[in-house]
Structures are given as C-alpha cells and as structure tokens.
C-alpha cells in the first residue's frame, strides 16, 4: 500500500530534481520514490552491518589490528 508524504525542498534541489527527471523521463514523484527507496535501502543495510559488528564485538568475534596486519602481510607475501 502506497503512502503519500509531503516534503519541502529548497530551490536548488528542486531544480536539480527537475533536470534529472526530465533527462531520465521520470516524473518528480517517480524520481523521489526511487531516491527514497534507494536511500532507505542503503541506510538500512548500513545500520544492520553496524549492529552486526557490535554484536560481533560483544561476542568476542574480533581480531586485533596487529593480527590483521600480520595476516594481510603474509597473504601478500604469498602472492610474490
């Protein structure tokens, strides 16, 4: 079910959206819907990754920076 929202944009942003919409043959509604969909998807993915990282820290599923560097250096040495 779609929900109607109202937003207020400054003139610069409005002009930018108008240009993009005209260039891409999209209405402003279509353009804004895609922008919000894309932003919210990316933001949700970021938040979930941070939450997972925090959970990993709490559970002790981490390695030290020193160990990470040593592992990377060993892997790079194997490439030579």
N, C-alpha and C positions, 0 to 999 in steps of 0.2 A: 504494500500500500504506500503510495507516494504521500509525502507531507510537504506542504507549502511553507517556506520560510522567507522572511524578508531580511535583506542586508542593505547596509548603507556603504557605498564606496566613494572614494574621492574621485575627482575628475580625471586624474592621470590614469588610475586603474580602470575606470570606465572606458576611457579612450583605448587603452591597451586591449581590453577585452573585446571591444567593438572591432578593432583591427584584426585580432586573432579570429574572432567569429566569422568575419567577412572573408578572410583569407581561407579559412578551413570550411566555409559553407555551413557554419553551425549557428543556430540561434543563441542568444545570450543565455537562455535557460539551459540549452544543451551543453554549452561550454561550461557554465557554472556547475552544473550537475556533475560533469566529468571531472572538473577541478576538485570539487569537494570529495567525490568518490576516491580519486587518486590520493589526495592529501590524507584522508581519513584512513585509507588502507595502509599507506606508508607509516603514518603516525602510530597506528595500532601495532604494526609489525615491530617498530622500534621499541614501543613500550613493553611488548611481550618479550623481546630479546633482553631488555634491561631487567625485567622481572626474573627471567631465566638465569641471567648472570648473577643476580643477587641470591637466588636460590642455590646456585652452584657454590657461591662463596660460603653461604651458611652451612652447606653440606660438606665443605672441605674439598670440593672438586675443582681445585685450582693448582697451579704450579707457580713457582717463584719466577721473577724476571730473570734471575741468574740461570736457572734451569732452562728456561725458554731460549735464551740467547745461546747457551751451550748446545741445545738440541738443533737449533737452526744452523749454527756454525758447522756442526757435524754433518747435517744434511747437505749443506753447500759444499763441504769438502768432498763428499761422495760424488758430487756432480763433476768434479775435475778429473 
